[in-house]
Amino acid sequence: MSEEDIETLKSALKSAFAGEPHGADILSTEIHNQREVEKAFAVILENRERIYTPDVIDQARFLLSVYQLAGSDANLTAYLWQKRSLELDELAESYYTLPEDAPKVPDGTLSSFKEKLYSLKPTPVILGLLLRDTIKLPEGDG
């Protein structure tokens, strides 16, 4: 992982853990030291010393899932982390079709992200597309 990617992710952690700065600090340090996101998150998720609250553990699980869905793309991951969604359903509904302010990501990364998200959460993806009029239901006869 490049130094630029590490800094991008560390910066995004501050807003992702806005209510729990300790979680952001630990993860930032671990990402810098480990240079691998999965290993960094293992520190919190394994919680061997039982020092992390359930909220911090849940947020860490969610953030790691986002990183994996984003295909390890630091820019897409950081963008989604900063949106501070709390659940994958919300992420699927709101970000399957990325808004204008989203970073430019390679087409392959975006396609993979969409495929994984739809595979995992098809109903929220379709709901989001309907709510944004990206897809329309046919008019009824009646």
C-alpha positions, 0 to 999 in steps of 0.5 A, a space after each residue: 500500500 502506498 504512503 498516499 493511500 495510507 494517508 488518504 485512509 487515515 484522514 477518512 478514519 477521523 470522520 468515520 469514527 467522529 464519536 470515537 476518536 480512540 478507534 480512529 487513532 488506533 486504526 490510523 496507527 495500525 494502518 501506518 504500521 501494518 501497511 495492510 488494512 485487514 491486519 490493522 482492523 484485526 487489532 480492534 475486531 479480535 479485541 483480545 484485551 476487551 477494551 473496545 466497545 461494541 459500537 467501535 467493533 461494529 463500526 470497524 466491521 462496517 468500515 472493513 466491509 466497505 474497504 473490501 467492497 471497494 476492492 481495496 481502492 483507497 479513494 473510493 474507500 475514503 469517500 464512502 467512509 466519510 459518508 458515515 453510513 451505519 449499515 450496508 443497507 444504507 450504503 447500498 441504497 445511497 451509493 450504488 450509483 455514485 454521486 457527482 462528488 465521488 472520486 474518479 475510480 477505474 471502471 473495473 473497480 467501480 464495476 466490481 464494487 457494484 457487483 459485490 454490493 448488488 450481490 450482498 444487498 440487492 433489495 436496498 440497491 433496487 430501492 435506491 435506484 427507484 428512489 432516484 428515478 434511475 429505474 422506473 416501474 411501468 405504469 399500471 392499467 388502473 
